[in-house]
Amino acid sequence: MAANGASCEQPQKRGGGGAKDRQNGKSIDSSVRERRQKEKEDRLSLVVWRRPVTTLHYFLLETLVKLKEWTLKLWQRRGAVFLVLVLCSLFSIAYSTEGTHQQYVEYLEKKFLWCAYWVGLGILSSVGLGTGLHTFLLYLGPHIASVTLAAYECGSTDFPEPPYPDQIVCPHGGGLEENISLFSIMSKVRLEACMWGAGTAIGELPPYFMARAARQSGADPDDEDYEEFEEMLEQAEGAQDFVTRAKLGVQHMVQRVGFFGILACASIPNPLFDLAGITCGHFLVPFWTFFGATLIGKAIIKMHIQKLFVIITFSKHIVEQMVSLIGSVPKVGPALQKPFSQYLEAQRNKLHDAGGSAPTDENWLSWVFEKVVLVMVCYFVTSIVNSMAQSYAKRLQQQRHSDEKTK
């Protein structure tokens, strides 16, 4: 009896201990969650306009840490680095040696720099450095619009090179406006548009590699978006708001449909595509499945949709209708219409000016656009500084936690 009583008491004690452990686990989870939330708020307060000295100091330290990490990675891949240096040396020798090959070298140099320029702008538009620089609105969109307006004004897309693409000038003799078609303008800007789209696809790789490495190693990644993704997966059943449901929809499409789901997400303007990259990395989708679908979607399908929209919007008859509609606005219409008409007339004069001399009076529209570009670039640089400073602050917090565990 006593033995039976003792054996009955032991499960009861274990059951009571288990309940206490569950309570302790919940309290520990809540305390950890509160601590992480507080640390996150502290990091987010680390911005240039609030704590400029600390932010710049942490930014410089994080820059040194990144340079050290990249140097070690390059040293680990020193064979590939040596091969690149050899190829660069050979190209430098061919570039500096006189001969009949110089015309081909100059052509390759021109095309390479032109493609690298647009690929770089595409990467800046989507890579996770604080916030993306909207290079389509600032660079590629205006370039396509300029080519479209020039094509209708000149009656040709065979702009003399040079000065194209630095400056657009109508060819001698020109052509007829009837010869200009939608497809001829699309062909003229296809290279830069596709290179920009390829750059945006490359810029989507960091979230994929980060999530894939975190899943394979089991370590906590140093990324807020991935932590948000894991929280979303945990709370998937109770999701109520539209944004969370949209994110879950993207995640389910990518996970279930695979290549064509990624292709569908990449082929349309989709602010949640970062989540697709994290999802593919988390569920260990093969690299070429993810990058192949992303490259086709962004560099071919999506790019042609955006290019078609800009060309149609800035076609000659559409622009003329827009200017006339501005003039029909009561009271302020004529005042608003005048600077737009002057700007278009100045652009037409520049196209027919073979000397390329700019007009003496600067239109206020071009002045405003230049200042908008300057402000957005400054904001982009500031966001990079803030992001890197916050990354270093997170390093310090993680180092402090590891020191506390070892004590």
Disulfide bonds with the S-S distance in Angstrom:
Cys154-Cys170 1.73
